[in-house]
Amino acid sequence: MIVIGSMDFYKGSVVRLTQGELSSVHEVKADALSWLSTLQAHGLQRLHCVDLDGAFKEGNNRELIVSIIENSTCPVQVGGGLHSMEAIDFYLNHGAHSVVLGSSAFTQPKLLKEAIDKYQDRIIVAMDVKDERVMIHGWTVALEESLESILNRLESQGVKTILMSDVSHDGMLLGSNVALYKKVTALTSMSIQASGGIKTRQDVLDLVPTQVVGVIVGKAFIHQTLDLGILGETL
């Protein structure tokens, strides 16, 4: 398992967000490239970028994210507002290792199929979970289909990696939902990236037995509750 560094972009800056609420956006790094250099100096192995402007349909940060990709020494995965093949093609043609599809993976099945047919394992599906129900549209709508059924369906469609967040933990720095990840990794052979709630090194170590392949961390580095050196470790 590795720690995946995370950057959320809004209006050209790196920001922090709590519980997915746009009203909670707070600029933390005006110079994204400088922050990238800091992460890389500590051994960054993979970077997760989220375009919040794209996610909230307020424009995009494409030029900035492409600049991050071009200056990154590790694989970069990009999410946020990817609702078309044009958007998917854009990032994968500009050097992104993979892209992350959120609500569109569930509301646009034809898009997911086309993306997987074209890019195979470079397509990651984000699953935001609350009380073991998958939430879409900014965590406002719960899918009726069970978590296990969704996992089985996505795996049968060729998805190789799931980015799973427990929305009740997101941005809260209260630790991760270890029980959820233990359950999910037992239900599927897809690779699972965990996200949400990490504050301390122990929070990261608690996830090792769950067999997730990576854990996404952003806020804990900004708040300096987790040493950046963990970015270079394999746990």
N, C-alpha and C positions, 0 to 999 in steps of 0.2 A: 504494500500500500504506500502511496505517495501523497503528499500534501500538494494540492493544486492551488496556486495563487489566483486570486480573483480581483478583477477591476470592473466596477459598474460605472458607466459613462452617462453623464447628463449635461447637456449644454456645453460640451467640450471639456468638462472636468471629471476627475475621478471623485465619486460621491459615495456616501454610505446611506443605507436605506434600512428602515425597520418595518418588519411585517408587510413588506411590499407596498407600503403606502407612499405615494408620491409626495404627500404633505410632509413626510419625514426626511426628505432629501436634504443632505447637508454636505457641502463641498469639503473635501478633505485633502485633495491634492490637485492644485491647479495645473501642475506640470506632469502629465501622465508619463512622458518619456523618462523623466528623472526618476519617477517612482518605479518604472520598469527596470531601470538600471540598478536601483537599490535591490529589488527582488532578485535580479539575475546575479548580482554580486554575492548573494547568499545561497546560490545553487538552484534557483527556480528550474523545475523540471517540466512543468506544464502550466499554461496560463488560460484562465477562463475569463472571457470578456462578455459583458452584457451591455447592449445598447438600450438604455432606458427610454431615450427619446423614441426609438423605434417601437419598443414594447408599449409605450403609452400613446403611440401614433402622433407624436409631436415633432416629427422630422427624423433625423438620424445623425449618427456620429461616424459615418463610414470613412471619411478621410482620416480621422484620428485613429480609428481602429486599424485601418490599413497601415498607417505609420507604425503602430505598435507591432503589427505582424512583421513588417519589414525589418524592424529593429530587434526582434525577439530571437534569442538563440535556442528556443525550445518550441515544441508544438503549441499552437494556439487554437482554442475552440471558441466559437463566437455564437451568441444567442441574442434574442431580443428583437421582436418584430419581423421575424422571417416567415412571411405568409405567402411567398411566391417563389417559383423556380428562379426568377430573375435575382432575387435577394440571395438565395442559396448559391447560385452560380457566381454571383459577384464575389462573395467572400472566398469560396473555394478556388476561384480563378485568381484571386489576389493573395494566395499563399496560406490561407487558414488550413490547419490540419483537418478540422471538422467543424460542423455547425450543429447547433442545438435547436430543435424544434419543440415548441411548447404546446400551446392550445391548438395550433394549426395541425399538429400530428393527430389530433382527435376530431377536429371539426372539418378538416380537409383530407380525407383518406386518399383521394387521388393524388394529392401533392406528396403525401408521405410515400406512396408507392413509386411515383415517378422519381423522387429523390433517392430512394433506396436502390431502385433499378439502375440509376445513373452513377451513384457514388458509394454504394454498399456501406461499409463500416465507417465511412466518414460522416454518417448521419447519426446523431445522438438524439434520443427523445427524452425531454424533461417531463417528469411526473411530480407534480406538487400534491402532496398527500396530507389530508386532515382526517383524523379518526379512521384511517385506512380507506378513505374514499379519495379518488383522484379529483382534484379541483382544476377547473379551467376558467378562462376569462378573468384573470386577476384574482383568482381564488374565490370567485363569487358564485360559481355553479359547480355542483357536485355531480359527477357522472354516476348513472345508475348501475353500470357494470361493475362487478366486484374487482378488487385489486388483483386477485389471482387470475381472473379471466382476462383482464387487460394485459397482464404480463405474458400470459400464454399466447394471446393474439399477436402482440407485438413481436414476440420471438418467432412465431410462425411466419410473420411477414418479412423477416430478415433483419430486424433490428439487433444490433450487437451490443450496444451500450445504452444504459438508462442513467440519467442524472436525476436522482430522487431527493426531494426536499420535504421535510416535515414542516408545514407552514407555521405551525404553532411555535416552532423553535427559531424560525428565520430571523436573523438580525438581533436575537435576544441575548446572546452570549450566556446561555444557560445550560450549555451542553447539548449533545446530540441525542436523538431517539434511537438508542442502541437496539432496543427490542424490535423496532420496525425493520432495521437493516438485517438483523439476524433472520427474521422471518422471510424477507424478500430474497435474500441470497439463497435460502433453502428452497424457494419456489421456482427459481429460474437459473439457467446457465448463462444468461446475459451478464455482461460486466456491469457492476453498479458503482456509480460515483455518488457519494453522500454529500449533502449540503445542508447547512443551517445549524446555528447554535454554538459553534466551536469558540471556546474562550481560552482554554489552557492546554498545555501539552498532555495532561491526563485525559482531557476530552478527546484528543486525537488517538491516544493509546487505547482508549476504551473501544474504539471502532475496529482495531486490528483483528480481534477474534471473529468479527462478523463476516470477514472475507470480502469486504468492499475493496475495489481496486484503487480508489482515491477518495480524498475528502477535500472539498472546496472551502478555502478559508480566505476571508478578506478583512472583515471588521476587526478580528482579533489582532491582526498585524497593525492596522491603523491605530488601535487603542493600546498597542504594545503590551497586551496580556499574553502573547505568544511570541517566543523568540523566532526571528526570521531564519535562523540557522536550520530549523526543521524542514525548510523547503528543499534542502539538499540531501535529506535522509530518505532511505527506503526502510519502511517499518514492517 
